[in-house]
Amino acid sequence: MNSSSKTDFALFHGSDTRFPGELESVLGLSYSGVLSCDDFTAYNGYPVTAQQKCQAHLPRHFKTLTKIPGFNHQEVGTKFIDLIDEGFKNYPLFQQTQNLHELLTWPS
């Protein structure tokens, strides 16, 4: 399929369950697009070309990392939480300016 015949769309599907079979009932046994999702285990192992985890869930993982002793986990986790917070704060500016160079060189 070339880009001129490609149709871009997003699908949101709410369900009463979070069973892996629910995902397959909507997308089939595999999916060739980008699956954007939270970190629920139903998505683990699902055959997909590309997957984007919801970035709003990332701080939770780094907060967990800060509680693990050793190997600078607290420092690394805290730094990533700060970067994520700064990214969420600055993204609306990119939406307004559409300055791609500024976005790709952040943080400077």
C-alpha positions in Angstrom: 0.0 0.0 0.0 1.5 3.3 -1.0 1.1 6.5 1.1 -1.5 8.0 -1.2 -3.9 5.1 -0.6 -3.2 4.8 3.1 -5.9 5.7 5.5 -4.9 7.0 8.9 -7.2 6.5 11.8 -7.3 5.8 15.5 -9.6 3.4 17.2 -10.5 3.5 20.8 -12.3 0.5 22.2 -13.6 0.3 25.8 -14.3 -3.1 27.2 -15.6 -4.6 30.4 -12.6 -7.0 30.5 -8.9 -6.7 29.9 -8.5 -10.2 28.7 -6.0 -10.8 25.8 -8.9 -12.3 23.8 -10.6 -8.9 23.8 -7.7 -7.4 21.9 -7.7 -10.2 19.4 -11.5 -9.8 18.9 -11.0 -6.2 17.8 -7.6 -6.3 15.9 -7.3 -10.0 14.9 -4.5 -12.4 15.7 -1.9 -9.8 14.7 -1.8 -6.1 13.8 0.4 -4.4 11.3 -0.1 -0.8 12.6 1.1 1.0 15.7 -0.6 -0.2 18.9 -0.8 2.6 21.5 -1.7 1.3 24.9 -1.1 1.4 28.6 1.1 -1.2 30.3 -1.6 -3.8 31.0 -0.3 -7.3 30.6 -3.0 -8.2 28.0 -0.8 -6.4 25.4 2.4 -8.3 26.2 3.3 -10.8 23.6 0.6 -9.6 21.1 2.0 -9.8 17.6 2.2 -6.2 16.5 4.5 -4.3 14.1 5.1 -1.4 16.5 3.9 -0.5 20.0 3.8 2.8 21.7 3.3 2.7 25.5 1.3 5.6 26.9 3.8 8.0 28.2 1.6 9.1 31.1 2.3 5.7 32.6 6.1 6.0 32.5 6.5 8.0 35.8 5.0 5.1 37.7 7.7 2.8 36.5 10.5 5.2 37.4 9.0 5.8 40.8 9.2 2.0 41.3 12.9 2.1 40.2 13.7 4.8 42.8 12.7 2.3 45.5 15.1 -0.4 44.4 18.4 -0.3 46.3 21.8 -0.1 44.5 23.1 0.8 41.1 22.0 4.5 41.3 18.4 3.5 40.8 17.1 6.5 42.8 19.2 9.0 40.8 18.3 7.5 37.4 14.6 7.2 38.3 14.4 10.7 39.6 16.2 12.1 36.5 13.8 10.4 34.2 10.7 11.5 36.2 12.0 15.1 35.9 12.6 14.7 32.1 9.1 13.2 31.6 7.5 16.1 33.6 9.5 18.6 31.6 8.4 17.0 28.4 4.7 17.1 29.3 5.1 20.7 30.3 6.8 21.7 27.1 4.9 19.7 24.5 2.0 22.2 24.3 4.6 24.8 23.2 5.6 22.5 20.3 1.9 22.2 19.4 1.7 26.0 19.2 5.0 26.6 17.4 5.5 23.4 15.3 9.2 24.1 15.6 10.5 20.6 14.8 14.2 21.5 15.2 13.5 22.7 18.8 11.6 19.5 19.5 14.3 17.2 18.2 17.1 19.0 20.1 15.3 19.1 23.4 16.5 19.0 26.1 19.3 21.3 25.2 
